[in-house]
Amino acid sequence: MRSNALIVATAAGLVLQLAMVVGGHYTPVVKELFAVLGMGFSFVAGFLYVWLAVKGSWRTDLAGGAIAGGVCALIGIALSAALGDVPAAILLFGTLSSIVTGVMGGAVGKLVFG
C-alpha cells in the first residue's frame, strides 16, 4: 500500500467531508444531503487513492480505497455528531457505508487506471 497516496486521498476526502459538515450545520439543504454527499466524497477518496498509488494490486487498491473512504467519513461524522447534527449511531452506519463506497471508488479507479 502506498502511504503517500493514502495520506493525500484521505486528506482530500476529509477536507470535503469537513466542508460539508460545517456547511450542513448552518444550511439545512446541505444537511439533508449528508448521506449522499458523504458517501460520494468517500467514493472520490477511494478513486483518488488508486489514481495516486499507480499500479497497485487489486487487493491493495481496494484496501486503500476502503481506508481512505472510511477514515475521512469517520472523522466527518464524528464532528457532525459532536455538533449535534446527526445521532451518534450514524457514526457506525455512516462509516461502514463510506468504507463500501471507498472500495467502489477504488474499483472504478482500478478499472480506469489499471
C-alpha positions in Angstrom: 0.0 0.0 0.0 1.3 3.4 -0.9 1.3 5.6 2.3 1.7 8.9 0.5 -1.2 8.2 -1.8 -3.3 7.1 1.2 -2.5 10.3 3.1 -3.3 12.6 0.2 -6.5 10.7 -0.7 -7.7 10.6 2.9 -6.8 14.3 3.4 -8.7 15.3 0.3 -11.8 13.3 1.3 -11.5 14.8 4.8 -11.5 18.4 3.5 -14.6 17.7 1.5 -16.3 15.9 4.5 -15.5 18.8 6.9 -16.6 21.4 4.5 -19.9 19.5 4.1 -20.4 19.1 7.8 -19.7 22.8 8.6 -21.9 23.8 5.7 -24.7 21.5 6.8 -24.5 22.8 10.3 -25.6 26.2 9.1 -27.5 25.3 5.9 -30.5 22.8 6.1 -30.3 22.0 2.4 -26.8 20.7 2.8 -27.7 18.8 5.9 -30.4 17.0 4.0 -27.7 15.7 1.6 -25.3 14.5 4.3 -25.6 10.8 3.4 -25.4 11.2 -0.4 -22.6 13.8 -0.3 -20.6 12.0 2.4 -20.6 8.7 0.6 -19.8 10.5 -2.7 -16.8 12.1 -1.0 -15.7 8.6 0.2 -16.0 7.3 -3.3 -13.8 10.2 -4.5 -11.2 9.4 -1.8 -11.1 5.8 -2.9 -10.8 6.7 -6.6 -8.1 9.3 -5.8 -6.1 6.7 -3.8 -5.9 4.4 -6.8 -5.0 7.2 -9.1 -2.2 8.3 -6.9 -1.0 4.8 -5.9 -0.1 3.9 -9.5 -0.4 0.3 -10.5 -1.1 -1.5 -7.2 -2.7 -4.9 -6.9 -6.5 -5.2 -6.7 -6.2 -6.1 -3.1 -4.1 -3.1 -2.1 -6.0 -0.7 -4.2 -9.4 -1.7 -2.8 -8.0 -1.8 0.7 -6.5 1.7 0.2 -9.9 2.9 -1.1 -11.7 1.4 1.9 -9.3 3.1 4.4 -9.3 6.5 2.7 -13.1 6.5 2.3 -13.7 5.2 5.8 -11.3 7.4 7.7 -12.4 10.6 6.1 -16.1 9.7 6.8 -15.4 8.6 10.4 -13.8 12.0 11.3 -16.5 14.0 9.4 -19.4 12.1 11.1 -17.7 12.4 14.5 -17.6 16.2 14.1 -21.2 16.2 12.9 -22.3 14.1 15.9 -20.3 16.4 18.2 -22.2 19.4 16.7 -25.5 17.6 17.4 -26.4 17.4 13.7 -26.6 13.6 13.5 -27.3 10.9 16.1 -24.2 9.0 17.4 -25.4 5.8 15.8 -24.7 7.3 12.4 -21.1 7.1 13.3 -21.2 3.3 12.8 -23.6 3.0 9.9 -22.2 6.0 8.0 -18.6 4.9 8.4 -19.5 1.3 7.2 -21.4 2.8 4.2 -18.4 5.0 3.4 -16.0 2.1 3.6 -18.1 0.4 1.0 -18.2 3.4 -1.3 -14.5 3.9 -0.8 -14.0 0.4 -2.1 -16.3 1.2 -5.0 -14.3 4.3 -5.8 -11.1 2.2 -5.7 -12.6 -0.4 -8.0 -13.7 2.2 -10.5 -10.2 3.8 -10.3 -8.6 0.4 -10.8 -10.8 -0.2 -13.9 -9.9 3.3 -15.3 -6.2 3.4 -14.4 -5.4 -0.4 -14.4 
